[in-house]
Amino acid sequence: MLRSQAVDVLSPWALCIFLLFGGVAQAAPQPITALPLQAEGENLWRLPAGEYAGQFRIDQPMHLRCEPGAVIRAQGEGNALNIRASDVTVEGCTLLDWGRDLTAMNSAVFIERNARGAQIKDNRLEGAGFGIWADGTQDVRIVGNRIVGDPSVRSQDRGNGIHLYAVHGAEVVGNHVRDTRDGIYIDTSNGNHLEGNVLEDLRYGVHYMFANDNSVIGNITRRTRTGYALMQSRKLVVTGNRSEQDQNYGILMNYITYSTLKDNFVSDVQRGDTGGDSMISGGEGKALFIYNSLFNTIENNHFEHSNLGIHLTAGSEDNKISTNAFVGNEQQVKYVATRTQEWSVDGRGNYWSDYLGWDRNEDGLGDVPYEPNDNVDRLLWMYPQVRLLMNSPSIEVLRWVQRAFPVVKSPGVQDSHPLMHLPTKKLMNTTQEPSS
């Protein structure tokens, strides 16, 4: 009788412990060999068509190839696949419904530190957490994957499509990412290569933080809040990329040094919703925004049909800016400088669609320097409330007096050798997946 009463007293406590600990515990990932794999050769395994529930881990070198129709559904928990061994390839698989805990880094594919040389190729991933997370490893290849987030979730609560943390020697090539938070996020990762990716409907298309010696070649961003967010990095090579209909910024450079931007094409950047992003400010859509970035080479880029062609601020001086084209932007340049910045290099400047000068000797260079801003522009930038008088006769009188009597000239941008003709556009990579 006493034993029965003791059990009755303790059972509610046991029930609470079960609910607090046992009820919320996630199942440990199963070994990949728990799936009905079929051998096709040495370390080559095929997963037949069918739907498989749970989370799985790969602990040995292998090449996993999924048949069309093979789906791994992670039941809303953890990672769909954990790769823990080197020389693993996962190809042609569909991964769905993994966890969405961003603090726990829930991912469709989580590549651990020991998984050197992992290849994630031609897979389809759909879920709200991270798509592919590479964590402190080397020489991974992420190629040809299609990654789709959950647009019903706020963008800041989604995972990134591809996330590299402390990774070296990665190749991220030919992926298509939509509706995640950022398309490709590179954090504290050096010596990596991004090429031919299509990144649509995101916060940032490509996002660099504290990453050096990286190359970004021939990618496309569309309808993001910032196409290419380059931050706190050096020695980046950003070449042949496109930004189409991005909002707020096409290319943003924040504390970038000793880097090269060349042959990029940015069009139709308009002011849009910031989505609560405190890093996005200002009242115009900017094709190129340069903040506190020095010693960079910016050449042969094309910036068109945006609210603002280029905005420099916070001491962004000593950059080489030449042979670029600024076409049909509502305002070409915004820059409050401490000293005049010359935007001609080796006797060649940039093309400006609103240049009104002439070329008497027909050498293809304007005979009159191009100066995009005057003292009135500087006044408007320093005191935005003056914009209320923008179309008033007083502003027009100020501009006329300045042109007629240029006694005081504020430092700013000067292009002493503007190009009279639009530079030849280089062919962009046309192998990328079209917008869908």
Beta strands, then each sheet from edge to edge (+ up, - down):
strand 1: 30-31
strand 2: 38-41
strand 3: 44-47
strand 4: 50-53
strand 5: 56-58
strand 6: 62-66
strand 7: 70-73
strand 8: 81-83
strand 9: 88-91
strand 10: 94-96
strand 11: 107-111
strand 12: 119-121
strand 13: 124-126
strand 14: 130-135
strand 15: 141-143
strand 16: 146-148
strand 17: 162-165
strand 18: 171-173
strand 19: 176-178
strand 20: 182-187
strand 21: 193-195
strand 22: 198-200
strand 23: 204-209
strand 24: 215-217
strand 25: 220-222
strand 26: 226-234
strand 27: 237-239
strand 28: 242-244
strand 29: 249-257
strand 30: 260-262
strand 31: 265-267
strand 32: 286-291
strand 33: 297-299
strand 34: 302-304
strand 35: 308-313
strand 36: 320-322
strand 37: 325-327
strand 38: 331-335
strand 39: 341-342
strand 40: 351-352
strand 41: 413-414
sheet 1: 1+ 5+ 8+ 11+ 14+ 17+ 20+ 23+ 26+ 29+ 32+ 35+ 38+
sheet 2: 2+ 3- 6- 9- 12- 15- 18- 21- 24- 27- 30- 33- 36-
sheet 3: 4+ 7+ 10+ 13+ 16+ 19+ 22+ 25+ 28+ 31+ 34+ 37+ 40+
sheet 4: 39+ 41+
end
